[in-house]
Amino acid sequence: MTIAYVTTNEAQPAQVTYVTRNESQPAKVTYVTAGPAPLPPQTTYVQVRTRRPTKQNAHTATSGILLFAYGGMDMAQGLGWNISTDLPTTSEMQYSWFIGVIIGAFVAGLSITHIPKWVFYILGGLMQLIDGIIFVSTSEYTSLLAARYVGGIGIGLLTVTFIIHNSEITMKNSRGLWCGLEQYSLALGIAIQVILDTQMDTTSGVGINCAHGIFGIVFSLVATAFVVVSIESPIFYLRKNNEEQALTQLKMLYAHSGNAEIYNEALDEAKRYVATAASQSTGAQLAASVMPFIKMLFSRCLVPLTFSLPLSYSMITSTVVAELALNWPIIVWGLLRWFGTFFSMALLDTVGRKFVSLLGLLCMAGLMLGMAGIYSDATRLISSYYMSQVSRLSMAFQFFAGLYISCTPTYLGEAFPLKVKYFLIGLIVCLEQVIHIIVIETCPMNVNVFYQYFLAVGIILVVCLIIFAVLMPETRGLSLRQATERFNRVHDVMAH
């Protein structure tokens, strides 16, 4: 492009002449006016609201129910419900099963990090099977004593494994239901043993010990078959850096949803849970576990006080003195604990763990102190009126005990950081059995200890009720990572 300026003697207006060639013209710029810039894409959050069980959840639950049910039968047998058998009632016979549980829980707590959980289910089921076979095969005292030790070890292995497994493979809005099956199943076994011991005809060809063993054999075999088709926790594979296998397990767990976003969300949350643990040293996690450990010590170690030798003997004595026909209170007493756990599991993920626990503790404390008040006067021990009241109070106590105890395995699976979780759960389970042994050794089957025992336990329940209300968190609807963070708080008064 060339610019030429032409001038004359007259003043001319300035002219500009543009001479163009066949060169390219400047590019045109077009301005288009539009509306505001589009908003960034919205993030879609996928939440699983269904509580419908998958086949894998049902398989694990079925095996747990059957194995713990037989464990409950063994436990009840050592806590006063072998009155119609020829099994000698010695202290060792009573506490042998609990020592076995301590051994099994200790072993599981130390080794479950490195070994797939199906191994512990199989070992526990095998030991339960051996227990049942011995009870069917012989009536010799030493053999039956050995069977109780073996059965206890099996339940110890299963308790730690089942609580950890169910806390890791269930959805956050149904964790209370699945973890509560531990106490539900033990209560079922207690009910079976109580009814078996009081209602079975001892003159029949099959003795009570033999029937006890048959239950053990059948339950163990069926439970082991379900273990074969159960799945491993995704957390186990993520800790071994096997993300592909973890995703496979999650797809099996959430197969009913058919939504890939659900799998990915669950995987991301599991990875965050594992990453949080990996970012902290073991020492730091142990230090962070002090407050959760104290909370769970008060929570879980109340469970032995809800079903003990003095409670069983008090129920038997009151029923006999009151001359209640057909022993119906004993049957109801055995069933009400089981019914209580059933109602509790239905409420844990809707109403909340803390409210249900506080309700159970409050009612238990009142009923226990009420029975202590009756036993404060020794002359009432021979009164049919007062003993019938004790019988009714005992039945109500077992129902509210069922409400309370179902919360404890759920809390236990949520309380501790991942690196130290397995060992500390095993330790809490061991301490629980120590409480059982202390009660067996210090409270003989004697009516003279009823007042002191019921008063002491009633006071303990009141104190723990206050501690529970102040310290325990509400973890309903939270992921494991979020629940563990809530447990780290010193106090947490929220009950919803």
C-alpha positions, 0 to 999 in steps of 0.5 A: 500500500502507497501513500502520495501527498499532492500539494499546490500553491492554494491551500487545499484540504489535505488529501490522502490517496490510497493506492492499493495493489493485489496484496492481501487485505487486513483480516476483518474482525467480527464482534459478536455480542452474546449472553454471559459466559456459560456456568461450569458444569455442575458436580453430581453427587451420587448417594446410595440410599438403599439398605437392600442387602446384596448377595455378598452381604447376605453370605457374610451375615449368614455365616456370622449369624450361625457361628455366633449363635453357637458361640452364644450357646457356649457362653450361656452354658458357662453362665448358669444355663447347664442346670439340666446337664451332667456337666460339672459346674466348676469355675474352670468350666464356666470361664474356659470359653472366655479364656479361649475367646481372649486367645482367639481375639489376640491372635486375630488382632495381630494377624488380620492385617496380613491375612485374608478374612476368609481364612479366619472365618474358616478357622473359626468355623472349623473350631466350632465344628470340633467343639460340636463334635466333642459334645456329641461324642463324649460326656467326659469332663476333660474332653468337654472342657477342651471343647469349650476352650477350642470353641472360645478360640474360634469365636475370638477369631470370628469376633474381631474379623466379623466386626472389621469385615462388616464395617468395611464392606457395608454402606454407611447408611446400613453399617449399624444393621450389619455390624449389630448382627454380632450381638444379635446372633449371640443373643439368639444362641443364648435364647436357644441354650436357655430354652434347651436347658429348661424345656428339653426332656432329660429322659429322652434318648438325646441328652442336652449336651448331645443336642448342644453339639448337634446345633454346633455341627449343623451351624458350623457346616452351613456357615462354612459353606457360605464363607466360600462365596463371601468376598474380601474387604476392598480396604484390604486390597487398597492397603496392598496397592491393588486398586483393580481388585478393590474396584472388583469387590466394590462392583460385587458389593454394589451390584444391585445399583448398576451405576458406575458412579457409585462404584467410583465414589465408593472407591474414592472414599475408600482410597481417602480412608487408606490415604489418611491412615498412610499419611500418619505414623503408627505412633501418631495413630496410637496417640490419637486412639487414646480417647476412642479407646477410653470411650469404647472401654466404657461402652463395650465392657458394659456388655458382660454386665448385661448377661452374667452368672448372678443375673442368670442365677437371680432369674432361676431363683426368682422363678422357683420361689415365685412358683411360676408355672411351666417356667414361662418367665425363663423362656421369655427372659431368654427371648427378650434379649434377642428381640431387643437386639432385633429392634435395636438394629432396625433403629441404629441407622435411622434414629441413631446409635447414641439415642438407642444406646442412651435409652437402653442404658437408662432403662437398664440402670433403673431396672438394676437399681430396682432389683437391688432395692428388692434384694436389700431386704433378705426376707424378700428372698422367700416372698413369692410376691417380691420374687415375681417382681424380680422375675419381671424386672429381669425380663424387662432388663434383658430387652433393654440390654438387647437395645444397648448391646447392638450398638457396641459392635458398630461403634467398635468398627468405627472408633479407631484409625486404620493402622491400629484398628485391628489390634485395638479392637482385639484388645477391647474384646479381650478386656470384655472377656476379662470382665466376664472372668472377674464376675465369675470368680468374685460372684459365686452362685449364692443369693447373699451376693445379689444385693451387693452385685445389683447395687454395684452394677446399677451404680456403674450403669448410672455413671457410664450413662453420664459418661456415654452422654457426654463423650460418645459421638453420633456416627449415623450416616458417616463414612468410616473416615468421618466416624473416626474423626468424630471419635477423636473429639474429647466430648460430643453431646449431640445425640442425633 
